[in-house]
Amino acid sequence: MLTVMGIKANNIKVDFSSATAEVTKHTASNPRRITKIEVVMSLSSKISGKNKKILEHTANTCPVHYSLHLDIEKAIMFNRVL
């Protein structure tokens, strides 16, 4: 997600250098599998609201997001930090 967001940010001339992502997985047993992926993206507060929406859309439509099995719950959150 960060990769495609970084490419988009570069295309729209947005400084994306301070962006981070924290990923947490939740698992179940019998059979052992991932049931939920939580991603917390932290973006600079200097990114405008318009560009933040563009980057969020880019993250939510990235190939990785669509490649995860439909049974895996995906929780993607975006924070703005200084």
C-alpha positions in Angstrom: 0.0 0.0 0.0 2.8 2.4 0.9 4.5 1.7 -2.4 1.5 2.6 -4.6 0.7 5.6 -2.3 4.3 6.8 -2.7 4.1 6.5 -6.5 0.8 8.5 -6.5 2.2 11.1 -4.1 5.2 11.5 -6.4 2.9 12.0 -9.4 0.8 14.7 -7.6 4.0 16.3 -6.2 3.2 15.5 -2.5 6.0 14.9 0.1 5.3 11.4 1.3 8.7 10.8 3.0 7.3 10.7 6.6 4.5 8.3 5.9 4.4 5.1 8.0 2.2 2.0 8.3 1.6 -0.2 11.3 0.2 -3.6 10.5 -1.4 -6.0 12.9 -2.7 -9.4 12.0 -5.3 -11.4 13.8 -5.4 -15.2 13.5 -7.7 -18.1 14.2 -7.1 -21.8 14.5 -8.6 -24.9 13.0 -7.4 -24.3 10.4 -4.8 -21.8 11.4 -5.4 -18.7 9.2 -5.3 -14.9 9.2 -8.8 -13.5 9.9 -8.2 -9.8 10.0 -5.5 -7.3 8.9 -5.4 -3.9 10.5 -3.3 -1.2 8.9 -2.8 2.2 10.5 -1.4 4.7 8.0 0.2 7.8 9.4 0.5 10.7 7.0 1.9 14.2 7.4 -0.6 16.8 8.6 0.9 19.1 5.8 -0.8 17.0 3.2 -4.0 18.8 2.0 -7.4 17.3 2.6 -7.8 16.8 -1.2 -4.5 15.0 -1.6 -5.2 12.9 1.6 -8.4 11.7 -0.1 -6.5 10.8 -3.3 -3.9 8.9 -1.3 -6.5 7.1 0.8 -8.3 6.0 -2.4 -5.0 4.8 -3.8 -4.4 2.7 -0.7 -7.9 1.2 -0.7 -7.7 0.3 -4.4 -4.2 -1.1 -4.5 -3.4 -4.6 -5.9 -2.5 -6.0 -2.4 -5.8 -5.0 -1.0 -7.6 -6.8 -3.8 -5.3 -9.9 -3.6 -6.2 -10.7 0.0 -8.8 -13.5 0.4 -12.4 -12.2 0.7 -12.7 -13.9 4.1 -10.0 -11.7 5.6 -11.4 -8.6 7.2 -9.4 -5.5 6.2 -9.4 -2.5 8.5 -7.5 0.4 7.0 -7.2 3.6 9.1 -5.5 6.9 8.3 -4.0 9.3 10.8 -2.5 12.7 10.3 0.7 13.5 12.3 3.0 16.4 12.5 
